[in-house]
Amino acid sequence: MRGYLRRKSLAIAIMGQSNAGGGGTQVLSPIYEVPYRQYYSTDPDQIDVYVTDWGPTKTRTGDHLGAEFGFADRALDDGILLSIDKWAVAGTSIPRWLPSANDLYPQALAATVRGYNTSPIARKYDAIFWWQGEGDAGLLANALAYGTRLGVMSDAFRADWSNPNLIVCAVRLRADSPRPFTAEERASLEAWSATNPALNRWINVDDLPVKPDGIHYDASSLIEAGKRGYDEITAAL
């Protein structure tokens, strides 16, 4: 039996840029009794625009759905006590998330430490579901360095959350992304995963529909990505 099934609880942090924030729209918005806490900003320079205390998993504006609903759906099917903490900022590239930048990382760290210290299930994060990368595939140097930088950020969270076994599951940039150095970034991400395949994971979303901009996903795709992330993370536990 997998470890997460034995312990019956799981804590996930969802991080990244706009797709991590969630923007899919559908008429009916489910509410899950899964503890959930969210920060999401559409302005990279404006922090603490939207913060919630722990409460049921629900939409940000009443019709915006994100990957958290896929996680919640899977956890309820498995009978797992799950908490989800989201911290995402639209339009960001990974250099801003590095500890050395003294930018998003310390803010995300402070927010997530507050989150797990007040979590209803009293559990530190088992995994990060990371959805970011469009902002790095526009420049060759950033695309080539993507995996290395993701590794630096991942190891920093492992150290600062005192969890050396933290799983980081990244969403791989889709193959037909309009960014010019998509192939290089995908290869860099896969190389990062190969350095520690037990903890560094990724999921494929090439088959999931996107909106006309070719970058952002609709509600069904965001929820399906969450389910794939849950499956990938729990398979590693």
Rosetta silent file (secondary structure, phi, psi, omega in degrees, C-alpha in Angstrom):
SEQUENCE: MRGYLRRKSLAIAIMGQSNAGGGGTQVLSPIYEVPYRQYYSTDPDQIDVYVTDWGPTKTRTGDHLGAEFGFADRALDDGILLSIDKWAVAGTSIPRWLPSANDLYPQALAATVRGYNTSPIARKYDAIFWWQGEGDAGLLANALAYGTRLGVMSDAFRADWSNPNLIVCAVRLRADSPRPFTAEERASLEAWSATNPALNRWINVDDLPVKPDGIHYDASSLIEAGKRGYDEITAAL
SCORE:     score description
SCORE:     0.000 S_00000001
   1 L     0.000  136.903 -178.984    0.000    0.000    0.000 S_00000001
   2 L   -65.895  151.917 -173.904    1.336    3.455   -0.875 S_00000001
   3 H   -58.674  -38.650 -177.372    2.531    5.620    2.003 S_00000001
   4 H   -68.238  -28.679  177.313   -0.102    8.292    1.602 S_00000001
   5 H   -73.040  -31.886  178.509   -2.836    5.684    1.848 S_00000001
   6 H   -67.727  -40.813 -173.531   -1.349    4.341    5.074 S_00000001
   7 H   -90.082  -15.894  172.529   -1.255    7.721    6.754 S_00000001
   8 L    66.132   18.531  174.714   -4.561    8.966    5.338 S_00000001
   9 E  -148.190  153.838 -174.605   -3.482   12.610    5.072 S_00000001
  10 E  -155.871  135.816  177.897   -1.710   14.744    2.498 S_00000001
  11 E  -122.973  127.365 -175.294   -0.720   18.423    2.273 S_00000001
  12 E  -121.922  138.177  168.712   -0.101   20.068   -1.098 S_00000001
  13 E  -110.070  124.193  175.838    1.220   23.513   -2.038 S_00000001
  14 E   -98.936  124.423 -175.803    0.219   24.719   -5.507 S_00000001
  15 E  -137.657  161.963  176.072    2.652   27.330   -6.837 S_00000001
  16 E   138.289 -142.751 -178.908    3.620   29.086  -10.060 S_00000001
  17 L  -114.111 -143.059 -163.843    2.066   31.639  -12.378 S_00000001
  18 H   -63.001  -38.424  178.616   -1.329   32.178  -14.001 S_00000001
  19 H   -66.513  -30.840  174.329   -2.278   28.576  -14.805 S_00000001
  20 H   -68.185  -33.076  178.854   -1.493   27.669  -11.187 S_00000001
  21 H   -66.511  -34.216  178.463   -3.767   30.520  -10.138 S_00000001
  22 L    92.857  125.962  178.720   -6.663   29.066  -12.081 S_00000001
  23 L  -146.560    6.557  178.893   -8.792   30.810  -14.651 S_00000001
  24 E   -67.262  143.865 -176.699  -10.999   28.160  -16.137 S_00000001
  25 E  -122.396  133.459  169.319  -14.675   29.057  -16.254 S_00000001
  26 L  -147.335  165.896 -172.239  -17.747   26.870  -16.108 S_00000001
  27 L   -69.147  -46.821 -177.005  -21.321   27.447  -14.961 S_00000001
  28 L   -97.042  127.906 -178.648  -21.372   25.149  -11.941 S_00000001
  29 L  -112.251  112.753 -179.750  -18.662   25.609   -9.324 S_00000001
  30 L   -72.132  154.656  171.674  -18.201   22.715   -6.884 S_00000001
  31 L  -124.006  121.402  179.641  -17.331   23.270   -3.245 S_00000001
  32 E  -105.635  141.395  176.370  -15.326   20.536   -1.555 S_00000001
  33 E   -81.513   55.901  176.259  -14.955   20.169    2.193 S_00000001
  34 E  -115.755  123.591 -178.094  -11.190   20.044    1.707 S_00000001
  35 E   -56.057  131.880 -170.269   -9.203   22.656    3.659 S_00000001
  36 E  -145.724  141.361 -179.605   -7.972   25.241    1.180 S_00000001
  37 E  -143.740  135.356 -170.661   -6.079   28.508    1.368 S_00000001
  38 E  -137.619  135.954  163.458   -5.240   30.734   -1.607 S_00000001
  39 E  -126.332  128.835  175.806   -3.105   33.649   -2.639 S_00000001
  40 E  -148.782  127.871  179.508   -3.172   34.664   -6.289 S_00000001
  41 E  -122.818  136.257  172.640   -2.131   37.958   -7.854 S_00000001
  42 L   -91.560   -2.544  178.117   -2.471   39.042  -11.460 S_00000001
  43 L  -116.115  107.695 -176.167   -0.027   41.892  -10.757 S_00000001
  44 L   -60.014  -19.474 -178.253    3.504   40.564  -10.148 S_00000001
  45 L   -99.392    1.195 -178.268    4.422   43.729   -8.233 S_00000001
  46 L  -118.187  108.631 -174.905    1.374   43.765   -5.955 S_00000001
  47 L  -100.548  152.870  179.790    1.560   41.276   -3.130 S_00000001
  48 L    63.313   36.421  174.756   -1.178   40.220   -0.707 S_00000001
  49 L   -70.820  -41.550 -175.173   -3.965   41.222   -3.077 S_00000001
  50 L  -140.976  114.313  179.187   -6.025   38.195   -2.217 S_00000001
  51 E  -132.942  137.478  175.040   -5.485   36.004    0.816 S_00000001
  52 L  -120.673  151.539  166.879   -7.876   33.580    2.443 S_00000001
  53 L   -78.824  172.934  179.761   -7.795   31.780    5.740 S_00000001
  54 L   -61.625  134.594  177.811   -8.339   28.050    5.717 S_00000001
  55 E  -164.628 -175.018  179.690  -11.779   27.103    4.450 S_00000001
  56 E   -62.835  151.037  176.143  -13.556   24.779    1.998 S_00000001
  57 E   -68.267  115.905 -179.686  -12.128   24.431   -1.494 S_00000001
  58 L  -149.729  172.959 -174.029  -14.087   26.879   -3.602 S_00000001
  59 L   -79.101  157.577 -177.334  -13.589   29.269   -6.480 S_00000001
  60 L   -71.443  -41.018 -176.143  -11.901   32.628   -6.236 S_00000001
  61 L  -123.862    7.577 -179.364  -14.632   34.630   -7.962 S_00000001
  62 L   102.866  -20.809  179.592  -17.454   32.153   -8.218 S_00000001
  63 L  -141.019    8.956  179.617  -16.584   30.788  -11.642 S_00000001
  64 E  -101.148  119.209 -177.067  -12.799   30.413  -11.741 S_00000001
  65 E  -111.653  144.895  178.433  -11.604   26.846  -11.335 S_00000001
  66 L  -131.383 -174.388 -177.177   -8.057   25.614  -10.876 S_00000001
  67 L   -61.687  -21.430 -179.475   -6.066   22.420  -10.409 S_00000001
  68 H   -58.345  -28.788 -179.842   -7.054   22.343   -6.736 S_00000001
  69 H   -71.616  -32.230  174.331  -10.437   20.922   -7.736 S_00000001
  70 H   -67.372  -41.658  176.418   -8.741   17.956   -9.408 S_00000001
  71 H   -61.679  -46.823 -177.973   -6.706   17.338   -6.277 S_00000001
  72 H   -62.297  -41.700 -178.874   -9.789   17.613   -4.059 S_00000001
  73 H   -62.701  -46.206  179.384  -11.802   15.265   -6.257 S_00000001
  74 H   -63.603  -43.037 -177.077   -9.097   12.588   -6.243 S_00000001
  75 H   -63.710  -39.636  178.638   -8.534   12.887   -2.477 S_00000001
  76 H   -66.409  -38.170  176.586  -12.205   12.448   -1.724 S_00000001
  77 H   -62.042  -36.729 -177.991  -12.322    9.363   -3.945 S_00000001
  78 H   -85.364   -8.931 -176.169   -9.347    7.929   -2.007 S_00000001
  79 L    71.973   30.889 -177.075  -10.701    8.911    1.396 S_00000001
  80 L   -96.715  136.040  172.525   -7.625   11.065    2.023 S_00000001
  81 E   -80.585  110.792 -171.463   -7.610   14.035    4.393 S_00000001
  82 E  -118.718  141.092  167.154   -6.099   16.693    2.137 S_00000001
  83 E  -122.874  145.098 -177.302   -5.099   20.323    2.596 S_00000001
  84 E  -129.053  124.397  177.865   -4.243   22.631   -0.318 S_00000001
  85 E  -120.363  119.650 -176.674   -2.300   25.874   -0.010 S_00000001
  86 E  -109.721  134.322  175.244   -1.975   27.954   -3.188 S_00000001
  87 E  -141.812  105.152 -174.542    0.533   30.753   -3.775 S_00000001
  88 E  -139.545  146.508  178.993    0.780   31.942   -7.379 S_00000001
  89 E  -133.489  123.544 -175.934    1.715   35.143   -9.205 S_00000001
  90 L   -67.299  147.978  169.494    0.829   35.681  -12.859 S_00000001
  91 L    73.897   18.104 -174.671    3.408   36.515  -15.487 S_00000001
  92 L   -99.622  150.186  171.969    6.490   35.526  -13.509 S_00000001
  93 L  -104.443  160.736 -170.785    9.690   33.814  -14.635 S_00000001
  94 H   -65.918  -26.970  176.061   11.591   31.425  -12.410 S_00000001
  95 H   -55.450  -30.749  179.164   14.505   33.788  -11.591 S_00000001
  96 H   -70.427  -18.429 -178.544   12.045   35.765   -9.461 S_00000001
  97 H   -92.946   -3.773 -179.456   11.345   32.605   -7.429 S_00000001
  98 L   -76.255  141.001  178.654   14.984   31.960   -6.531 S_00000001
  99 H   -56.020  -36.134 -177.784   15.985   32.655   -2.914 S_00000001
 100 H   -66.141  -20.911  179.204   18.937   34.734   -4.118 S_00000001
 101 H   -75.339  -19.286 -178.461   16.561   37.151   -5.876 S_00000001
 102 L    51.689   46.619 -174.860   15.000   38.089   -2.526 S_00000001
 103 L  -125.734  -97.288 -176.120   11.711   38.590   -4.342 S_00000001
 104 H   -77.715  -33.988 -175.482    8.910   36.003   -4.503 S_00000001
 105 H   -57.492  -52.703 -178.644   10.613   33.184   -2.628 S_00000001
 106 H   -63.229  -30.967  177.404   10.741   34.809    0.829 S_00000001
 107 H   -69.648  -44.203  177.984    7.155   35.999    0.467 S_00000001
 108 H   -64.648  -39.699  179.880    5.947   32.557   -0.583 S_00000001
 109 H   -62.585  -48.230 -179.549    7.966   30.949    2.198 S_00000001
 110 H   -60.808  -42.073 -178.374    6.525   33.208    4.892 S_00000001
 111 H   -66.647  -41.776 -176.957    2.973   32.683    3.603 S_00000001
 112 H   -74.461  -32.706  174.987    3.272   28.903    3.389 S_00000001
 113 H   -63.815  -41.919  174.179    4.886   28.585    6.820 S_00000001
 114 H   -59.690  -38.055 -178.911    1.924   30.515    8.216 S_00000001
 115 H   -63.205  -51.406 -176.221   -0.272   28.140    6.264 S_00000001
 116 H   -75.246  -21.264  175.191    1.059   24.878    7.610 S_00000001
 117 H   -73.447  -18.267  179.565    1.310   26.265   11.138 S_00000001
 118 H  -115.323    6.380 -175.440   -2.431   26.957   11.054 S_00000001
 119 L   -61.172  136.569  177.984   -3.524   24.035    8.861 S_00000001
 120 L   -61.824  -23.608  179.160   -6.627   22.169   10.057 S_00000001
 121 L   -99.713    3.910  173.577   -4.848   18.866    9.454 S_00000001
 122 L    51.641   52.993 -175.779   -1.681   20.073   11.261 S_00000001
 123 L  -139.481  133.984  171.566    0.631   18.848    8.536 S_00000001
 124 L   -71.357  166.121 -174.286    3.595   20.322    6.669 S_00000001
 125 L   -71.323  133.536  173.798    3.571   20.070    2.897 S_00000001
 126 L   -86.216  -25.376 -173.551    4.300   16.713    1.320 S_00000001
 127 E  -158.175  155.835  168.197    4.579   18.138   -2.185 S_00000001
 128 E  -110.489  131.454  169.045    4.594   21.188   -4.418 S_00000001
 129 E  -100.765  110.594 -169.421    2.529   21.155   -7.598 S_00000001
 130 E  -107.254  117.951  179.726    4.466   23.615   -9.768 S_00000001
 131 E  -126.765   97.172 -176.118    2.837   25.186  -12.837 S_00000001
 132 L  -164.215  157.787  177.163    5.077   27.817  -14.386 S_00000001
 133 L   149.262  -26.147  178.458    7.387   28.153  -17.359 S_00000001
 134 L   -56.397  -35.601 -177.268    5.821   30.250  -20.119 S_00000001
 135 L   -72.452   -9.107 -177.516    7.769   33.223  -18.796 S_00000001
 136 L  -108.331  -16.021 -175.982   11.096   31.429  -19.254 S_00000001
 137 L   -86.490    6.626  177.565   10.731   29.890  -22.709 S_00000001
 138 L   -87.827  -18.512  179.457   10.990   33.231  -24.494 S_00000001
 139 L  -123.106  134.203 -176.215   14.756   33.508  -23.975 S_00000001
 140 H   -60.386  -43.977 -178.088   17.197   30.727  -24.802 S_00000001
 141 H   -61.176  -41.360  179.395   19.373   31.287  -21.731 S_00000001
 142 H   -68.515  -39.024  179.717   16.367   31.086  -19.400 S_00000001
 143 H   -64.531  -42.644 -178.883   15.000   27.993  -21.134 S_00000001
 144 H   -68.258  -31.434 -178.207   18.325   26.174  -20.875 S_00000001
 145 L   -90.273    0.848 -171.700   18.718   27.105  -17.196 S_00000001
 146 H   -58.199  -50.414 -177.487   15.147   26.253  -16.269 S_00000001
 147 H   -62.385  -42.005  178.654   15.802   22.844  -14.744 S_00000001
 148 H   -61.481  -43.801 -179.509   18.810   24.024  -12.764 S_00000001
 149 H   -68.323  -38.859  176.519   16.850   26.946  -11.340 S_00000001
 150 H   -62.109  -37.186  177.231   13.878   24.770  -10.510 S_00000001
 151 H   -63.938  -40.511  177.753   16.273   22.514   -8.634 S_00000001
 152 H   -62.222  -46.299  179.704   17.627   25.431   -6.613 S_00000001
 153 H   -64.234  -43.631 -178.800   14.115   26.536   -5.659 S_00000001
 154 H   -60.859  -45.650 -178.950   13.013   22.983   -4.851 S_00000001
 155 H   -66.739  -32.173  177.631   15.991   22.341   -2.599 S_00000001
 156 H   -65.894  -43.730  177.254   15.420   25.651   -0.820 S_00000001
 157 H   -64.921  -38.368  177.707   11.831   24.697    0.048 S_00000001
 158 H   -59.276  -42.026 -179.634   13.019   21.263    1.191 S_00000001
 159 H   -72.157  -45.760 -173.568   15.484   22.912    3.557 S_00000001
 160 H   -75.758  -23.676  173.732   13.232   25.728    4.778 S_00000001
 161 L   -93.777    2.154  179.980   10.229   23.453    5.332 S_00000001
 162 L    55.579   44.127  178.387   12.498   20.856    6.995 S_00000001
 163 L  -136.685   87.598 -178.737   11.323   18.166    4.596 S_00000001
 164 L   -65.577  -14.549 -179.722   14.198   16.612    2.613 S_00000001
 165 L  -101.124   17.180  178.278   11.704   14.232    0.981 S_00000001
 166 L   -58.668  127.401  175.416    9.479   16.980   -0.426 S_00000001
 167 E   -87.854  134.575  173.534    8.136   15.980   -3.827 S_00000001
 168 E  -118.173  115.990 -178.976    8.056   18.681   -6.502 S_00000001
 169 E  -111.952  112.524 -177.022    5.771   17.845   -9.422 S_00000001
 170 E   -99.888  147.839  172.254    6.043   20.281  -12.323 S_00000001
 171 E   -87.458  118.305  179.603    3.708   20.712  -15.269 S_00000001
 172 L   -71.966  134.740  178.061    5.820   20.384  -18.402 S_00000001
 173 L   -55.559  134.703 -176.450    5.291   23.181  -20.931 S_00000001
 174 L   -65.334  149.072 -173.750    3.113   21.916  -23.761 S_00000001
 175 L   -62.886  -32.769 -177.779    4.895   21.011  -26.998 S_00000001
 176 L   -98.279   23.083  174.022    2.929   23.469  -29.127 S_00000001
 177 L   -56.977  142.851 -179.673    3.440   26.446  -26.810 S_00000001
 178 L   -72.691   -6.094 -179.766    3.951   29.633  -28.854 S_00000001
 179 L   -70.583  139.829 -171.144    7.171   30.422  -26.966 S_00000001
 180 L   -68.585  -24.106 -175.719   10.266   30.098  -29.209 S_00000001
 181 L  -116.830   39.650  179.381   12.400   27.963  -26.875 S_00000001
 182 H   -61.866  -45.542 -176.868    9.769   25.523  -25.682 S_00000001
 183 H   -61.433  -40.732 -179.628   11.746   22.429  -26.721 S_00000001
 184 H   -66.160  -39.304  179.623   14.814   23.582  -24.817 S_00000001
 185 H   -69.487  -40.658  178.011   12.827   24.251  -21.671 S_00000001
 186 H   -59.656  -43.157  179.129   11.049   20.895  -21.843 S_00000001
 187 H   -64.856  -37.699  179.223   14.414   19.154  -22.158 S_00000001
 188 H   -65.841  -40.539  177.425   15.791   21.144  -19.220 S_00000001
 189 H   -63.700  -43.874 -179.866   12.823   20.152  -17.062 S_00000001
 190 H   -65.170  -35.485  177.043   13.225   16.490  -17.951 S_00000001
 191 H   -66.106  -39.281  175.109   16.951   16.692  -17.114 S_00000001
 192 H   -59.505  -44.649  179.985   16.057   18.143  -13.698 S_00000001
 193 H   -61.623  -38.554 -176.772   13.688   15.242  -13.089 S_00000001
 194 H   -67.752  -20.720  179.816   16.379   12.723  -14.043 S_00000001
 195 H   -70.998  -25.272  179.031   18.709   14.036  -11.317 S_00000001
 196 L  -157.721   73.683 -172.199   16.338   12.743   -8.620 S_00000001
 197 L   -63.855  -18.488  178.766   13.385   10.907  -10.169 S_00000001
 198 L   -71.378  -32.247 -176.103   11.987    9.875   -6.802 S_00000001
 199 L  -113.680  -27.735 -178.306   11.336   13.482   -5.777 S_00000001
 200 E   -98.181  104.364 -172.248   11.525   15.536   -8.989 S_00000001
 201 E  -120.185  163.526  173.753    8.443   14.666  -11.027 S_00000001
 202 E  -149.507  158.158  176.103    6.546   16.131  -13.972 S_00000001
 203 E  -122.410  155.178  179.174    3.266   15.617  -15.774 S_00000001
 204 L   -97.219  131.598  176.022    2.331   15.868  -19.434 S_00000001
 205 L  -126.474   19.850 -177.079   -0.511   18.194  -20.502 S_00000001
 206 L   -58.393  -29.501 -175.051    0.099   18.181  -24.260 S_00000001
 207 L   -89.256   -4.658 -175.702   -3.290   16.606  -24.875 S_00000001
 208 L   -87.847  135.843 -178.565   -5.326   19.057  -22.775 S_00000001
 209 L   -63.771  145.227  175.466   -7.255   21.832  -24.573 S_00000001
 210 E  -118.629  166.364  175.683   -6.109   25.418  -24.182 S_00000001
 211 L   -72.866  172.315 -176.410   -7.818   28.735  -24.731 S_00000001
 212 L   -57.495  -21.706  179.938   -7.290   30.650  -28.010 S_00000001
 213 L   -74.733   -8.229  178.033   -4.123   32.297  -26.656 S_00000001
 214 L    74.811    5.910 -175.625   -2.422   28.886  -26.715 S_00000001
 215 L  -121.381  -47.810 -173.619   -1.148   29.372  -23.150 S_00000001
 216 L   -94.416  150.050 -173.298   -4.007   29.293  -20.650 S_00000001
 217 E  -104.863  153.568  177.628   -6.217   26.294  -19.983 S_00000001
 218 L   -84.535  178.078 -173.051   -9.971   25.979  -19.626 S_00000001
 219 H   -58.472  -47.517 -176.689  -11.726   24.612  -16.538 S_00000001
 220 H   -63.180  -36.683  179.528  -11.823   20.972  -17.602 S_00000001
 221 H   -69.205  -42.131  179.290   -8.119   21.030  -18.471 S_00000001
 222 H   -62.408  -43.159 -179.917   -7.110   22.659  -15.187 S_00000001
 223 H   -66.789  -42.770  178.089   -9.086   20.111  -13.186 S_00000001
 224 H   -63.198  -39.050  177.126   -7.681   17.203  -15.209 S_00000001
 225 H   -61.941  -39.053  176.652   -4.148   18.540  -14.685 S_00000001
 226 H   -61.641  -40.843  178.091   -4.817   18.579  -10.951 S_00000001
 227 H   -64.171  -40.530  178.671   -5.886   14.942  -11.075 S_00000001
 228 H   -66.777  -38.354  177.409   -2.737   14.013  -12.974 S_00000001
 229 H   -63.588  -43.545  177.227   -0.638   15.921  -10.464 S_00000001
 230 H   -58.995  -45.914 -178.257   -2.315   14.118   -7.578 S_00000001
 231 H   -64.001  -40.997 -178.413   -1.716   10.742   -9.233 S_00000001
 232 H   -67.716  -42.556 -179.212    1.941   11.533   -9.937 S_00000001
 233 H   -66.581  -47.939 -176.840    2.596   12.802   -6.418 S_00000001
 234 H   -68.525  -27.862  176.349    0.850    9.966   -4.626 S_00000001
 235 H   -66.658  -23.407 -177.885    2.619    7.397   -6.818 S_00000001
 236 H   -89.777  -10.616 -176.564    5.903    8.780   -5.463 S_00000001
 237 L   -87.780    0.000    0.000    4.903    8.536   -1.795 S_00000001
